[in-house]
Amino acid sequence: MNIGIEKIDTHKGITVEAFLDSGAIEIFMDRKIAARHGFKLQKLERPVVVKNVDGTNNSTRAIIHQVKVNVYYKNHIERMRINICNLGRIEVILEMPWLQVHNLEINWKTEKVKIMRCLLLYRRNTKRKEDRKAEKKKRVATIEEEKFVR
């Protein structure tokens, strides 16, 4: 899936292909992509050892940098910290916790991806403030919430 990644300091962005990996536990960006586009690297307090999917050590041995970016997908925007390492031909990997929070719906025939759920903290709502306030007042409980109340 293609996503936009924007630098926090300059607001310049690029489009990258993100690999959805339900086995990954961190979000990663390839070191070459970060360098080529001039992303500002932030040094981690402690290196984090990283292994490849096949269990071998990554050629970077440990993650020592990350980037703080805005990530865009359709009408969704989110600020994220992405770990930098060598990914080979893959540009970005989105990990399982991110996939769980956003509960993607994937149509494998049409290759369309929809974000089905997102915490308000992450979501860029295109509606005006007045519309959001009105919706909050009209909120109806879900079936699960109704069961809990009874």
C-alpha positions as CSV (number, residue, x, y, z in Angstrom):
1,M,0.0,0.0,0.0
2,N,1.3,3.5,-0.8
3,I,1.6,6.0,2.0
4,G,2.9,9.5,2.3
5,I,5.7,10.3,4.7
6,E,6.3,14.0,5.6
7,K,9.2,15.5,7.4
8,I,8.1,17.3,10.6
9,D,10.6,20.2,10.2
10,T,10.2,21.1,6.5
11,H,6.8,19.5,5.7
12,K,8.3,18.0,2.5
13,G,6.9,14.6,1.8
14,I,7.5,11.5,-0.3
15,T,5.3,8.6,-1.3
16,V,6.6,5.1,-0.4
17,E,5.4,1.6,-0.7
18,A,4.6,0.2,2.8
19,F,4.8,-3.5,3.4
20,L,2.1,-4.8,5.8
21,D,3.8,-7.3,8.1
22,S,1.6,-9.0,10.8
23,G,4.8,-10.6,12.2
24,A,6.7,-7.4,12.8
25,I,6.5,-5.7,16.2
26,E,8.0,-2.3,15.1
27,I,7.7,0.1,12.3
28,F,10.7,0.4,10.0
29,M,12.0,2.6,7.2
30,D,14.9,1.6,5.0
31,R,18.1,3.5,5.8
32,K,18.7,4.4,2.1
33,I,15.3,6.0,1.7
34,A,15.8,8.1,4.9
35,A,19.3,9.2,3.6
36,R,18.2,9.9,0.0
37,H,15.4,12.1,1.1
38,G,17.2,13.9,4.0
39,F,15.1,12.8,6.9
40,K,16.4,14.1,10.2
41,L,17.7,11.1,12.2
42,Q,17.2,11.0,16.0
43,K,19.6,8.9,17.9
44,L,18.1,6.3,20.3
45,E,19.2,6.2,23.9
46,R,20.0,2.5,23.5
47,P,20.6,0.4,20.4
48,V,17.9,-2.1,19.7
49,V,19.0,-5.4,18.2
50,V,17.0,-6.3,15.1
51,K,16.6,-9.6,13.3
52,N,15.3,-10.3,9.8
53,V,12.2,-12.4,9.1
54,D,14.4,-15.5,8.6
55,G,15.9,-15.1,12.1
56,T,19.3,-13.8,10.8
57,N,20.8,-10.6,12.2
58,N,20.0,-7.5,10.1
59,S,23.1,-6.0,8.4
60,T,22.7,-2.9,10.6
61,R,23.1,-5.2,13.6
62,A,21.1,-2.8,15.8
63,I,18.8,0.1,15.3
64,I,20.4,3.3,16.6
65,H,18.2,5.9,14.8
66,Q,14.6,6.7,14.2
67,V,12.7,9.5,12.4
68,K,9.7,11.4,13.6
69,V,7.3,11.9,10.7
70,N,3.7,12.5,9.7
71,V,2.2,9.5,7.8
72,Y,-0.6,10.0,5.4
73,Y,-3.0,7.5,3.9
74,K,-6.1,8.9,2.1
75,N,-7.8,11.1,4.7
76,H,-5.8,9.7,7.6
77,I,-2.8,11.5,9.1
78,E,-0.7,10.3,12.0
79,R,2.5,11.3,13.7
80,M,4.9,8.3,14.1
81,R,8.4,7.4,15.1
82,I,9.9,5.0,12.6
83,N,13.0,2.9,13.2
84,I,15.8,3.0,10.6
85,C,17.5,-0.1,9.4
86,N,18.4,-2.0,6.2
87,L,15.3,-3.4,4.5
88,G,16.7,-4.1,1.0
89,R,14.0,-3.6,-1.6
90,I,11.3,-2.8,1.0
91,E,10.8,0.9,1.8
92,V,8.7,0.8,4.9
93,I,7.2,-1.9,7.1
94,L,4.0,-1.4,9.1
95,E,3.8,-3.7,12.1
96,M,1.1,-5.7,13.8
97,P,0.2,-3.3,16.6
98,W,-0.4,-0.6,14.0
99,L,-2.5,-3.0,12.0
100,Q,-4.5,-3.9,15.1
101,V,-5.2,-0.3,16.0
102,H,-6.3,0.6,12.5
103,N,-8.1,-2.7,11.6
104,L,-7.5,-2.6,7.9
105,E,-10.1,-4.0,5.5
106,I,-8.2,-5.3,2.4
107,N,-10.0,-6.3,-0.8
108,W,-7.5,-8.7,-2.4
109,K,-9.2,-8.6,-5.8
110,T,-9.2,-4.8,-6.2
111,E,-6.1,-4.2,-4.0
112,K,-8.1,-1.5,-2.1
113,V,-7.2,-0.9,1.5
114,K,-9.5,0.9,4.0
115,I,-8.7,2.0,7.5
116,M,-11.7,0.7,9.4
117,R,-10.9,2.0,12.9
118,C,-8.6,4.6,14.3
119,L,-8.2,6.3,17.7
120,L,-9.2,9.9,17.6
121,L,-5.6,10.7,18.6
122,Y,-4.4,9.4,15.2
123,R,-7.2,10.4,12.9
124,R,-7.3,13.5,10.8
125,N,-10.9,14.4,10.7
126,T,-11.8,16.5,7.7
127,K,-15.0,17.7,9.4
128,R,-15.3,21.1,11.0
129,K,-15.1,21.4,14.9
130,E,-18.8,22.3,15.1
131,D,-19.8,19.1,13.2
132,R,-17.6,17.0,15.5
133,K,-19.1,18.5,18.6
134,A,-22.6,17.9,17.3
135,E,-21.8,14.2,16.6
136,K,-20.4,13.7,20.1
137,K,-23.7,14.8,21.6
138,K,-25.7,12.5,19.3
139,R,-23.5,9.4,20.1
140,V,-25.3,6.2,20.4
141,A,-24.0,3.3,22.5
142,T,-22.8,0.2,20.7
143,I,-24.3,-3.3,21.4
144,E,-21.3,-4.2,23.5
145,E,-21.7,-1.0,25.6
146,E,-25.4,-1.7,26.1
147,K,-24.6,-5.2,27.3
148,F,-22.1,-3.8,29.8
149,V,-24.5,-1.3,31.2
150,R,-27.3,-3.9,31.7
